[in-house]
Every structure is written in structure tokens, then in C-alpha cells.
């Protein structure tokens, strides 16, 4: 489907292509042309990539269109960053640290959206990040731990992520019962934001499995577990404070496309 990624990463990508998350399908990737670069190449630098270390392959759909300013530190090998940048406005600003190997990050078409990723820290081997079409971020940090099929972060289409947001797919350290020695907190999970999710300022997703499409997470909220579609959650820990709601990028209200994307019919005109 995409050159430069392993069969296991391709299988994980196929699993992400769910209508609740994205309108991208396998044929979208099959129909694209790709250019493959070493992240240390001059061609990659012209795109806006600065590389420290080695072992990172860059795959782009337009080798002439600037990405923005993307700084990569890698101490692993066989890592891949994919950018569907054919219509990008050059407003992706990211600091990415790759401690492990065989990691894949896929950034789909963001158009003229602004994407600021202050600190993306991939700590383990085989990790996977998916960035949906049209998703934007004012200031997002992520720390991803754990190996295997069930860990990573998926950002659905048209997500809106405010400043100061953190996504951590784990509790940072294991917590043990001193009497039995048994681990009592959960291992790392895969965190999935379905399409058209809004994360408010300074929200933290900690060991969060899924945020349903159209949901809103309030300012400074701490979310664990799952959030249903089309609700507002807020607080520490976050709880549902309103149901049957969503949001629009325009102050004039939701567009018909936004409503349809979260499973709601368009309202009658007038």
C-alpha cells in the first residue's frame, strides 16, 4: 500500500481505516505516487526536515512541497514517516523523538490546517501513529510506550486539538500491590480519537482507549478509559456533563458535512 512500511504496519493501517475514524480507504493509498527519501538527504532538508541520528525513511506524495519545520531525533532503525503533502500549506511544526525501531507515523492530507506537535516521544519498538485528514493541533504532546499490535495513537479526520494537550497511552510506570507483587494498573493501550473530536485546552488523555466521534473534552480534563460519541466530558476524572451535542469549526454552527461525518443527518435548510 505504502512503500517503506512493514507488512505488520500495513496491517495496522488497514485496521485504522474505519468510517468512525476516517474517510480514507485502502484505494486512497494505492492510487498515490510516492517519493522515498533518507531523512538526512538534502531533499528532505528542503522539505523542512532536520534529522539527528539515523534510521528514518521519509515518504512523501509531493517531493517539492514544503512540510513545515519537523525535527527528528532517532536512536533506532527502520523508522518511517509518511506525509500525504500534495496539498499541504507548509504549516506542520513538530519535534519527534524515536527511541525504538520499526516505528511508523502517517500524516494524511492536512491541507492548510495548522499542526503543532510540541513533543512526540515514541519510546518502544513497533509503534504506530495515524494522523487523519484535515486534523489540526494548536499544541499537542504525546508519549507512547509499549510494543505490539495494541499500542499507539490514532487521530481521526477533522480532529481539533487545543494548546497544552497531552496524550499518554500508559501510566508512565507500573504500580504494584506490595503484598502480592501483582501489577494493579493497566498496561499501555492504543488510543483512538474518532473523527471530528475536539480536545480542549490542557486536556490530558491518560491510558485512554477511545474518544467517540464528535465528542468534546473540556479544558483541563483528565480522561481515562472511553468516551461515547457526541457528548461533552469534563473534570478530573472526566465525566459526561452533556449528551447529544457536538461542535463546528465555524461560530455560525455545524456544517452539513460535519453533522453527517458524526452520523447525524443534515438539518433542513431555512
ZADOLO-643281 format. One line per field, with one value per residue: x, y, z of N, C-alpha, C in turn; residue in three letters; residue number from 0. Coordinates in Angstrom, 1 decimal. Example, Ala and Ser with C-alpha at 12.3 -4.5 7.8 and 13.67 -1.06 7.14 Angstrom:
BEGIN
n_east [13.2,12.8] .
n_north [-5.7,-2.2] .
n_up [7.8,7.1] .
ca_east [12.3,13.7] .
ca_north [-4.5,-1.1] .
ca_up [7.8,7.1] .
c_east [13.2,12.9] .
c_north [-3.3,0.0] .
c_up [7.8,7.9] .
rest [ALA,SER] .
nr [0,1] .
! end
This chain:
BEGIN
n_east [0.8,1.8,5.0,8.0,7.0,6.4,5.0,3.5,3.0,1.4,-0.8,-1.8,-2.4,-4.5,-6.4,-7.1,-8.5,-11.4,-14.8,-15.7,-13.5,-12.0,-12.4,-10.7,-9.7,-8.3,-7.8,-7.3,-4.6,-3.4,-3.7,-1.9,1.1,4.5,7.5,10.5,12.8,15.9,16.0,18.1,18.9,19.6,17.3,15.3,15.8,15.2,12.5,11.9,12.8,14.7,17.3,18.6,20.7,20.0,18.4,15.8,13.2,11.8,8.6,6.9,4.2,4.5,7.4,8.3,6.9,6.9,6.9,6.9,8.3,10.1,11.5,13.6,14.7,16.5,17.2,16.9,16.2,15.0,12.7,9.8,8.4,5.5,4.1,1.3,1.4,0.5,-1.2,-0.5,-0.2,2.2,2.4,3.1,4.5,6.9,8.3,10.0,10.8,12.4,12.8,12.7,12.7,11.5,9.2,6.2,4.9,2.1,1.0,-1.7,-3.5,-3.5,-4.0,-4.5,-4.4,-3.3,-0.7,0.8,3.1,4.4,6.0,6.7,7.1,8.3,8.7,9.2,9.6,8.2,6.0,3.0,1.5,-1.2,-2.4,-5.2,-7.1,-7.3,-7.1,-6.2,-3.9,-3.2,-1.3,0.1,1.3,2.7,3.3,4.3,4.3,5.2,5.1,3.9,0.8,-1.4,-0.8,-0.3,-1.2,-4.1,-5.4,-8.3,-10.0,-10.4,-10.1,-9.8,-7.4,-6.5,-4.3,-1.6,-2.3,-2.0,-1.3,-1.0,-0.4,-0.2,0.4,2.8,4.5,4.7,2.4,2.4,1.0,1.9,1.8,1.2,2.8,1.6,0.9,-1.2,-2.2,-3.2,-1.8,0.0,-2.1,-3.9,-4.6,-7.4,-8.8,-11.8,-13.4,-13.7,-13.4,-13.0,-10.5,-10.1,-8.3,-5.3,-6.1,-5.8,-5.2,-5.0,-3.9,-6.1,-8.6,-10.5,-12.1,-15.2,-16.8,-17.2,-17.2,-16.6,-14.0,-13.5,-11.7,-8.7,-9.3,-9.1,-8.8,-9.6,-9.9,-12.9,-14.8,-18.1,-19.6,-20.5,-20.8,-20.2,-17.5,-16.0,-13.8,-11.9,-11.6,-12.6,-16.1,-19.3,-21.0,-22.9,-25.1,-25.8,-24.6,-22.4,-19.8,-18.8,-16.5,-16.9,-18.2,-20.7,-22.2,-22.6,-21.6,-23.4,-21.8,-20.1,-22.0,-23.0,-20.7,-20.4,-22.4,-25.0,-28.0,-28.1,-29.4,-32.7,-32.7,-33.0] .
n_north [-1.2,1.4,2.3,1.3,0.7,-1.8,-5.2,-5.7,-3.1,-2.2,-3.8,-2.9,-0.3,-0.8,-1.7,0.7,2.1,2.9,3.8,5.3,6.7,7.7,8.9,7.8,5.2,2.0,2.1,4.7,5.1,3.3,4.6,6.6,8.4,8.0,9.4,8.4,9.1,9.4,10.6,12.2,13.3,15.9,16.6,16.0,17.9,20.2,20.0,20.7,19.1,18.3,16.3,14.2,11.7,8.5,6.1,6.6,6.8,8.8,9.3,10.8,12.4,14.6,15.7,18.3,20.1,22.0,20.8,22.0,22.7,20.2,18.4,15.7,13.2,10.3,7.1,4.6,2.1,1.6,3.2,5.0,7.9,9.1,11.4,12.7,15.1,16.5,18.7,20.3,23.2,23.9,24.1,22.4,21.7,20.2,18.2,15.3,12.4,9.4,6.6,3.8,1.1,0.4,1.9,3.6,6.5,8.2,10.8,12.2,14.1,17.4,19.8,23.2,23.3,24.0,22.4,21.7,20.0,19.6,17.8,14.7,11.6,8.6,5.6,2.9,-0.2,-0.8,1.0,2.9,5.6,7.5,10.1,11.9,13.0,16.4,17.0,19.1,20.8,22.9,22.8,20.0,17.3,14.0,10.9,7.7,4.4,0.9,-2.2,-3.9,-5.0,-3.7,-1.0,2.5,5.6,7.0,9.5,10.8,11.9,15.4,16.2,18.5,19.9,21.4,23.9,22.8,20.2,16.8,13.5,10.4,7.0,5.3,4.7,5.8,4.5,1.2,0.1,-1.5,-4.0,-4.3,-6.5,-8.8,-8.4,-8.1,-6.4,-3.6,-1.6,-0.6,-2.0,-0.4,1.1,1.2,4.3,5.9,8.5,9.2,10.5,14.1,15.1,17.2,18.3,20.1,22.9,22.1,19.6,16.1,13.0,9.9,6.8,6.3,4.7,5.2,7.9,8.9,9.7,13.1,14.0,16.2,17.3,18.8,21.8,21.3,18.7,15.3,12.3,8.9,5.6,5.2,7.4,8.1,8.7,12.0,13.6,15.8,15.8,16.5,17.6,16.1,13.0,12.9,13.3,12.6,15.5,16.5,15.3,14.3,16.3,18.3,19.9,22.8,24.0,26.6,29.6,30.0,27.8,24.1,22.6,21.0,18.9,18.4,17.4,15.1,13.6,12.7,10.9,12.1,13.4,16.0,19.2,20.6,23.1,26.5] .
n_up [0.0,1.0,0.2,1.9,4.4,6.9,6.6,8.9,9.9,7.8,8.0,10.4,9.7,7.8,9.6,10.9,9.1,9.3,9.1,11.3,12.1,9.8,6.4,4.6,2.5,1.6,-1.2,-1.6,-0.8,-2.6,-5.0,-5.1,-5.9,-4.9,-3.3,-2.0,0.6,2.3,5.7,6.2,3.8,1.4,-0.1,1.7,3.7,2.4,2.3,4.9,7.0,9.8,10.9,13.5,14.2,12.8,10.5,9.6,7.3,4.9,3.4,0.8,-0.9,-2.6,-3.6,-3.8,-2.2,0.6,4.0,6.5,9.6,10.8,13.3,13.9,16.1,16.3,17.6,16.9,14.3,11.0,10.9,9.8,8.3,6.9,4.7,3.3,1.4,-0.8,-1.0,1.0,3.1,4.3,7.1,9.3,12.3,14.2,16.8,17.1,18.7,18.4,20.0,19.7,17.3,13.9,13.8,12.7,11.4,10.2,8.3,7.1,4.5,5.4,4.3,4.5,7.2,10.6,12.3,15.2,16.9,19.8,21.3,20.5,21.6,21.1,22.6,22.3,20.4,17.2,17.1,16.3,14.6,13.5,11.6,10.9,8.0,7.5,10.2,13.0,15.2,17.9,19.9,20.8,22.7,22.8,24.4,23.9,24.9,25.0,23.3,20.3,18.7,19.9,20.7,20.5,18.7,17.3,15.4,14.4,11.4,10.9,13.5,16.3,18.2,21.0,22.6,24.7,25.2,26.2,25.3,26.6,26.4,28.5,32.0,32.8,34.7,36.2,38.7,41.7,43.8,47.1,48.7,47.2,44.9,42.5,39.4,39.4,37.8,34.5,31.5,28.7,26.1,22.9,21.8,20.5,18.7,17.4,14.4,14.0,16.7,19.5,21.5,24.5,25.8,27.6,28.2,29.3,28.1,29.4,29.3,27.7,25.8,23.8,22.1,21.3,18.1,17.3,19.9,22.7,24.7,27.8,29.0,30.7,31.5,32.7,31.1,31.1,30.0,28.1,25.9,25.0,21.7,20.6,23.0,25.8,27.9,31.1,33.7,36.5,37.7,34.2,33.4,31.9,31.0,29.3,26.8,23.4,21.8,19.7,17.9,15.8,13.4,12.6,14.0,13.3,13.4,13.0,10.0,7.2,6.3,8.6,10.4,9.2,9.1,11.7,12.0,12.0,10.5,8.0,8.7,7.8,5.3,6.0] .
ca_east [0.0,2.7,6.3,8.8,6.4,6.4,3.7,2.8,2.5,0.4,-2.0,-2.3,-3.1,-5.8,-7.3,-7.4,-9.4,-12.7,-15.5,-15.8,-12.2,-11.5,-13.0,-9.7,-9.8,-7.0,-7.6,-6.7,-3.1,-3.0,-3.8,-1.0,2.5,5.4,8.9,11.2,14.0,16.5,15.7,19.4,19.2,19.3,15.9,14.4,16.0,14.5,11.1,11.7,13.1,16.1,17.5,19.7,20.7,19.8,17.4,14.5,12.9,10.7,7.8,6.0,3.4,5.0,8.8,8.6,6.0,7.4,6.1,6.9,9.6,10.0,12.8,13.6,15.8,16.3,18.3,16.5,16.4,13.9,11.6,9.2,7.4,4.8,3.4,0.5,1.6,0.3,-1.9,-0.2,0.2,3.5,2.2,3.3,5.7,6.9,9.6,9.7,11.9,12.1,13.8,12.7,12.8,10.3,8.0,5.6,4.0,1.4,0.3,-2.5,-3.7,-3.9,-4.3,-3.9,-4.5,-2.1,-0.4,1.9,3.3,5.5,6.9,6.2,8.1,8.0,9.6,9.3,9.7,6.9,4.8,2.2,0.7,-2.0,-2.9,-6.3,-7.3,-7.8,-6.9,-5.3,-3.4,-2.5,-0.2,-0.1,2.4,2.4,4.3,3.8,5.1,4.7,5.3,2.8,-0.3,-2.4,-0.4,-0.1,-2.2,-4.9,-6.1,-9.3,-10.2,-11.0,-9.9,-9.3,-6.7,-6.1,-3.0,-1.3,-2.9,-1.1,-1.8,-0.1,-1.2,0.2,0.5,4.2,5.2,3.8,2.0,2.3,0.5,3.1,1.6,1.3,3.7,0.9,0.7,-2.6,-2.6,-3.3,-0.6,-0.3,-3.2,-4.0,-5.6,-8.1,-9.8,-12.6,-13.5,-14.4,-13.2,-12.4,-9.8,-9.9,-7.0,-4.7,-6.7,-4.9,-5.7,-4.0,-4.4,-7.5,-8.7,-11.3,-13.0,-16.2,-16.8,-18.0,-17.2,-15.8,-13.3,-13.4,-10.5,-8.0,-9.9,-8.3,-9.7,-9.2,-11.0,-13.5,-15.8,-19.0,-19.8,-21.5,-21.1,-19.2,-16.9,-15.1,-13.4,-10.8,-11.6,-13.7,-17.4,-20.2,-21.9,-24.0,-25.2,-26.5,-24.1,-21.1,-19.2,-18.4,-15.3,-17.4,-19.0,-22.1,-22.8,-22.1,-22.0,-24.0,-20.7,-19.7,-23.1,-23.0,-19.4,-20.6,-23.6,-26.2,-28.5,-28.1,-30.7,-33.3,-32.3,-34.0] .
ca_north [0.0,2.5,1.8,1.6,0.3,-3.3,-5.8,-5.5,-1.7,-2.1,-4.5,-1.9,0.8,-1.3,-1.7,2.0,2.7,2.6,5.0,6.1,7.4,8.4,8.5,7.2,3.7,1.4,2.5,6.1,5.0,2.6,5.4,7.7,8.2,8.3,9.6,7.9,9.8,9.3,11.8,13.0,13.8,17.3,16.8,16.1,19.2,21.3,19.9,21.2,18.1,18.3,14.9,13.9,10.2,7.8,5.0,7.2,6.9,9.8,9.0,11.9,12.4,15.7,16.0,19.7,20.9,22.1,20.3,23.0,22.5,18.9,18.0,14.3,12.5,8.8,6.2,3.3,1.8,1.2,4.0,5.6,8.9,9.3,12.6,12.9,16.5,17.1,20.0,21.0,24.6,24.0,24.5,21.3,22.0,19.0,17.7,13.9,11.6,8.0,5.8,2.5,0.8,-0.1,2.8,4.2,7.7,8.5,12.1,12.3,15.4,18.4,21.0,24.5,23.3,24.2,21.3,22.0,18.9,20.1,16.8,13.4,10.7,7.2,5.0,1.5,-0.7,-1.2,1.8,3.4,6.9,7.8,11.5,11.9,14.0,17.7,17.2,20.2,20.9,24.1,22.4,18.6,16.4,12.6,9.9,6.4,3.3,-0.4,-2.8,-4.8,-4.5,-2.9,0.2,3.6,6.7,7.2,10.8,10.8,13.1,16.7,16.5,19.8,19.7,22.8,24.0,22.2,18.8,15.6,12.1,9.3,5.7,4.5,5.4,6.1,3.4,0.1,0.2,-2.9,-4.4,-4.7,-7.8,-9.9,-8.1,-8.0,-5.1,-3.3,-0.6,-1.2,-1.8,0.6,0.8,2.0,5.5,6.2,9.6,9.0,11.7,15.3,15.2,18.4,18.3,21.4,23.4,21.5,18.2,15.0,11.6,9.0,5.4,6.4,3.8,5.7,9.1,8.7,10.8,14.3,14.3,17.3,17.1,20.1,22.3,20.7,17.4,14.1,11.3,7.6,4.7,5.5,8.4,7.8,9.7,13.1,14.1,16.6,15.3,17.5,17.3,15.2,12.5,13.4,12.6,13.2,16.6,16.8,14.4,14.8,17.6,18.2,21.3,23.1,24.9,27.9,30.1,30.1,26.5,23.0,22.4,19.7,17.8,18.0,16.6,13.8,12.9,12.1,10.1,12.8,14.0,17.4,19.9,21.2,24.5,27.5] .
ca_up [0.0,1.1,0.2,3.1,5.7,7.0,6.5,10.2,9.9,6.8,8.6,11.4,8.9,7.3,10.8,11.3,8.1,9.8,8.9,12.5,12.2,8.6,5.1,3.8,2.3,1.0,-2.5,-1.5,-0.8,-3.8,-6.2,-5.0,-6.3,-3.7,-3.3,-0.8,0.9,3.6,6.4,6.2,2.5,1.1,-0.5,3.0,4.4,1.6,2.7,6.3,8.0,10.4,11.4,14.3,14.2,11.5,10.5,9.3,5.9,4.6,2.2,0.5,-2.2,-3.4,-3.1,-4.0,-1.4,1.9,5.0,7.6,10.3,11.5,13.8,14.3,16.8,16.2,18.1,16.4,12.9,10.2,11.2,8.6,8.4,5.7,4.6,2.1,1.4,-2.1,-1.0,2.3,3.2,5.0,8.5,10.3,13.1,15.1,17.4,17.2,19.3,18.2,20.8,19.3,15.9,13.2,14.1,11.6,11.6,8.9,8.3,5.9,4.0,6.3,3.6,5.1,8.6,11.4,13.2,16.1,17.8,20.6,21.8,20.2,22.2,20.8,23.5,22.1,19.1,16.5,17.4,15.1,14.8,12.4,11.7,9.9,7.0,8.0,11.7,13.4,16.6,18.3,20.7,21.3,23.0,23.0,24.9,23.6,25.4,24.8,22.0,19.9,17.9,20.6,21.3,19.5,18.8,16.1,15.4,13.3,10.5,11.3,14.9,16.7,19.4,21.5,23.2,26.0,25.3,26.3,25.1,27.1,26.3,29.6,33.3,33.0,35.5,36.8,40.1,42.2,45.2,47.8,49.4,46.2,43.9,41.2,38.8,39.5,36.8,33.2,30.6,27.6,25.2,21.7,22.0,19.2,18.6,16.2,13.6,14.5,18.1,20.0,22.8,25.0,26.4,28.7,28.5,29.3,27.8,30.1,29.2,27.1,24.7,22.6,22.2,20.2,17.1,17.6,21.3,23.2,26.0,28.3,29.4,31.9,31.9,32.7,30.6,31.1,29.5,26.8,25.9,23.9,20.7,20.7,24.4,26.4,29.2,31.7,35.1,36.9,36.3,33.3,33.4,30.9,31.5,28.4,25.8,22.2,21.3,19.1,17.7,14.5,13.3,12.4,15.1,12.8,13.6,12.3,8.6,6.9,6.3,9.9,11.0,8.5,9.5,13.0,12.0,12.1,9.2,7.8,9.1,6.6,5.0,6.5] .
c_east [0.9,4.1,7.1,8.2,6.3,5.0,2.8,2.2,1.3,-0.9,-2.6,-3.0,-4.4,-6.8,-7.8,-8.5,-10.8,-13.5,-15.8,-14.6,-11.8,-12.3,-11.9,-9.9,-8.5,-6.8,-7.0,-5.2,-2.6,-2.9,-2.7,0.4,3.4,6.8,9.5,12.5,14.6,16.3,17.0,19.7,18.9,17.9,15.0,14.6,15.3,13.0,10.8,12.1,14.6,16.2,18.7,19.6,20.6,18.7,16.0,14.3,11.7,10.0,6.9,5.3,3.8,6.4,9.2,7.9,6.5,6.4,5.9,8.3,9.4,11.3,12.7,14.9,15.5,17.5,18.0,16.9,15.0,12.6,11.1,8.2,6.8,4.0,2.6,0.4,1.3,-0.5,-1.6,0.2,1.5,3.4,2.2,4.6,5.8,8.3,9.3,10.9,11.5,13.2,13.9,12.9,11.5,9.0,7.5,4.7,3.4,0.7,-0.4,-2.7,-4.2,-4.3,-3.7,-4.0,-3.2,-1.9,0.9,2.0,4.6,6.5,6.3,7.3,7.6,9.1,10.0,9.4,8.3,5.7,4.2,1.4,0.1,-2.6,-3.9,-6.3,-7.9,-7.7,-5.9,-5.0,-2.7,-1.3,-0.4,1.2,1.9,3.6,3.7,4.8,4.4,4.9,4.1,1.7,-1.2,-1.9,-0.1,-1.2,-2.8,-5.7,-7.0,-9.4,-10.8,-11.0,-9.4,-8.7,-6.1,-4.7,-2.8,-1.9,-1.8,-1.9,-0.7,-0.9,-0.8,0.3,1.9,5.0,4.2,3.6,1.8,1.7,1.6,3.0,1.8,2.3,3.0,0.8,-0.8,-3.1,-2.5,-2.1,-1.0,-1.4,-3.0,-5.0,-6.1,-9.0,-10.5,-12.7,-14.2,-14.5,-12.5,-11.8,-9.5,-8.6,-6.6,-5.4,-5.6,-5.6,-4.6,-4.6,-5.9,-7.6,-9.4,-12.1,-13.9,-16.3,-17.7,-17.9,-16.3,-15.3,-13.0,-12.0,-10.0,-8.6,-8.9,-9.2,-8.9,-10.3,-11.5,-14.5,-16.8,-19.1,-20.8,-21.9,-20.0,-18.8,-16.0,-14.9,-12.3,-11.3,-12.8,-15.0,-18.3,-21.1,-23.0,-24.0,-25.9,-26.0,-22.8,-20.6,-18.9,-17.2,-15.7,-18.3,-20.5,-22.8,-22.1,-22.5,-22.7,-23.0,-20.3,-20.8,-23.1,-21.8,-19.6,-21.9,-24.9,-26.7,-28.3,-29.4,-31.3,-32.9,-33.5,-34.6] .
c_north [1.3,1.9,2.2,1.2,-1.3,-3.9,-5.7,-4.1,-1.6,-2.7,-3.6,-0.7,0.4,-1.3,-0.4,2.6,2.3,3.9,5.9,7.0,8.2,8.0,8.0,5.7,3.3,1.9,3.9,6.0,4.3,3.5,6.6,7.4,8.7,8.6,9.2,8.6,9.3,10.6,12.7,13.6,15.3,17.6,16.8,17.4,20.3,21.2,20.5,20.2,18.3,17.0,14.8,12.4,9.6,6.8,5.5,7.4,7.9,9.4,10.2,11.7,13.5,16.1,17.4,20.6,20.8,21.6,21.3,22.9,21.3,18.5,16.6,13.9,11.0,8.1,4.8,3.1,1.5,1.9,4.8,6.7,9.1,10.6,12.7,14.5,17.2,18.4,20.7,22.5,24.9,24.4,23.4,21.6,21.0,18.7,16.2,13.2,10.1,7.2,4.4,2.4,0.4,0.6,3.4,5.4,8.1,9.8,12.3,13.8,16.4,19.7,22.2,24.5,23.5,23.0,21.5,20.8,19.2,19.0,15.4,12.4,9.3,6.3,3.6,1.1,-0.9,-0.3,2.5,4.6,7.2,9.2,11.6,13.1,15.3,17.9,18.3,20.2,22.2,23.8,21.1,18.0,15.0,11.8,8.5,5.3,2.0,-0.9,-3.7,-4.2,-3.5,-1.6,1.2,4.6,6.9,8.5,10.8,12.0,14.2,16.9,17.9,19.7,21.0,22.8,23.3,20.8,17.8,14.3,11.1,8.0,4.8,5.4,5.8,5.0,2.4,0.4,-1.2,-3.0,-4.9,-6.0,-8.9,-9.7,-8.0,-6.6,-4.8,-2.2,-1.3,-1.0,-0.8,0.1,1.5,3.1,5.9,7.4,9.4,10.4,12.8,15.4,16.5,18.2,19.7,21.7,22.6,20.1,17.2,13.7,10.6,7.6,5.4,5.5,4.4,6.9,9.0,9.9,11.9,14.7,15.5,17.0,18.5,20.5,21.6,19.4,16.3,12.9,10.0,6.7,5.1,6.6,8.1,8.9,10.8,13.5,15.1,16.0,16.4,17.0,16.3,14.3,13.0,12.6,13.3,14.3,17.0,15.8,15.0,16.1,17.3,19.7,21.5,24.1,26.3,28.3,30.2,28.8,25.4,23.0,21.1,18.6,17.4,17.1,15.2,13.0,12.2,11.3,10.8,13.4,15.5,18.0,20.5,22.6,25.4,27.2] .
c_up [0.0,1.1,1.4,4.4,5.7,6.8,7.8,10.3,8.9,7.3,9.7,10.7,8.4,8.4,11.2,10.3,8.3,9.6,10.1,12.7,11.0,7.4,4.2,3.7,1.7,-0.4,-2.6,-1.6,-2.1,-5.0,-6.2,-5.5,-5.1,-4.1,-2.0,-0.6,2.2,4.4,6.5,4.8,2.4,0.7,0.7,3.7,3.7,1.9,4.1,7.3,8.4,11.1,12.3,14.5,12.9,11.6,10.3,7.8,5.8,3.3,2.0,-0.8,-3.1,-2.9,-3.3,-3.0,0.0,3.0,6.1,8.3,11.2,11.9,14.4,15.0,16.8,16.7,17.7,15.0,12.3,10.6,9.9,9.0,7.0,5.7,3.2,1.9,0.1,-2.1,0.3,2.1,3.9,6.4,9.5,11.0,14.2,15.6,17.7,17.6,19.1,18.9,20.3,17.8,15.3,13.6,12.8,12.0,10.3,9.1,7.0,5.5,5.0,5.6,4.2,6.6,9.3,12.3,13.9,17.1,18.6,21.0,21.5,20.6,22.0,21.5,23.1,20.7,18.5,16.8,16.2,15.5,13.5,12.6,10.6,9.0,7.7,9.5,12.0,14.8,16.9,19.1,21.4,21.6,23.2,23.5,24.8,24.1,25.1,23.4,21.6,19.2,18.6,21.2,20.2,19.7,17.4,16.3,14.2,12.5,11.2,12.8,15.1,18.1,19.8,22.1,24.5,26.2,25.4,26.1,25.6,27.1,27.4,30.9,33.7,33.6,36.0,38.3,40.6,43.6,46.0,48.5,48.4,45.1,42.5,40.7,38.9,38.6,35.5,32.4,29.5,26.7,23.9,22.0,20.6,19.4,17.3,15.5,14.3,16.0,18.5,21.4,23.3,25.6,27.6,29.1,28.5,29.0,28.4,30.1,28.7,25.9,23.5,23.0,21.0,19.3,17.5,19.1,21.6,24.6,26.6,28.8,30.7,32.4,31.9,32.3,30.6,30.6,28.2,27.0,24.8,22.9,21.1,22.1,24.7,27.7,29.8,33.2,35.3,38.0,35.5,33.4,32.4,31.6,30.6,27.3,24.6,21.7,20.5,18.8,16.2,14.4,13.1,13.6,14.6,12.9,12.8,10.8,8.4,6.9,7.6,10.6,10.4,8.9,10.8,13.2,12.2,10.8,9.2,8.2,7.8,6.5,5.5,7.8] .
rest [UNK,UNK,UNK,UNK,UNK,UNK,UNK,UNK,UNK,UNK,UNK,UNK,UNK,UNK,UNK,UNK,UNK,UNK,UNK,UNK,UNK,UNK,UNK,UNK,UNK,UNK,UNK,UNK,UNK,UNK,UNK,UNK,UNK,UNK,UNK,UNK,UNK,UNK,UNK,UNK,UNK,UNK,UNK,UNK,UNK,UNK,UNK,UNK,UNK,UNK,UNK,UNK,UNK,UNK,UNK,UNK,UNK,UNK,UNK,UNK,UNK,UNK,UNK,UNK,UNK,UNK,UNK,UNK,UNK,UNK,UNK,UNK,UNK,UNK,UNK,UNK,UNK,UNK,UNK,UNK,UNK,UNK,UNK,UNK,UNK,UNK,UNK,UNK,UNK,UNK,UNK,UNK,UNK,UNK,UNK,UNK,UNK,UNK,UNK,UNK,UNK,UNK,UNK,UNK,UNK,UNK,UNK,UNK,UNK,UNK,UNK,UNK,UNK,UNK,UNK,UNK,UNK,UNK,UNK,UNK,UNK,UNK,UNK,UNK,UNK,UNK,UNK,UNK,UNK,UNK,UNK,UNK,UNK,UNK,UNK,UNK,UNK,UNK,UNK,UNK,UNK,UNK,UNK,UNK,UNK,UNK,UNK,UNK,UNK,UNK,UNK,UNK,UNK,UNK,UNK,UNK,UNK,UNK,UNK,UNK,UNK,UNK,UNK,UNK,UNK,UNK,UNK,UNK,UNK,UNK,UNK,UNK,UNK,UNK,UNK,UNK,UNK,UNK,UNK,UNK,UNK,UNK,UNK,UNK,UNK,UNK,UNK,UNK,UNK,UNK,UNK,UNK,UNK,UNK,UNK,UNK,UNK,UNK,UNK,UNK,UNK,UNK,UNK,UNK,UNK,UNK,UNK,UNK,UNK,UNK,UNK,UNK,UNK,UNK,UNK,UNK,UNK,UNK,UNK,UNK,UNK,UNK,UNK,UNK,UNK,UNK,UNK,UNK,UNK,UNK,UNK,UNK,UNK,UNK,UNK,UNK,UNK,UNK,UNK,UNK,UNK,UNK,UNK,UNK,UNK,UNK,UNK,UNK,UNK,UNK,UNK,UNK,UNK,UNK,UNK,UNK,UNK,UNK,UNK,UNK,UNK,UNK,UNK,UNK,UNK,UNK,UNK,UNK,UNK,UNK] .
nr [0,1,2,3,4,5,6,7,8,9,10,11,12,13,14,15,16,17,18,19,20,21,22,23,24,25,26,27,28,29,30,31,32,33,34,35,36,37,38,39,40,41,42,43,44,45,46,47,48,49,50,51,52,53,54,55,56,57,58,59,60,61,62,63,64,65,66,67,68,69,70,71,72,73,74,75,76,77,78,79,80,81,82,83,84,85,86,87,88,89,90,91,92,93,94,95,96,97,98,99,100,101,102,103,104,105,106,107,108,109,110,111,112,113,114,115,116,117,118,119,120,121,122,123,124,125,126,127,128,129,130,131,132,133,134,135,136,137,138,139,140,141,142,143,144,145,146,147,148,149,150,151,152,153,154,155,156,157,158,159,160,161,162,163,164,165,166,167,168,169,170,171,172,173,174,175,176,177,178,179,180,181,182,183,184,185,186,187,188,189,190,191,192,193,194,195,196,197,198,199,200,201,202,203,204,205,206,207,208,209,210,211,212,213,214,215,216,217,218,219,220,221,222,223,224,225,226,227,228,229,230,231,232,233,234,235,236,237,238,239,240,241,242,243,244,245,246,247,248,249,250,251,252,253,254,255,256,257,258,259,260,261,262,263,264,265,266,267,268,269] .
! end
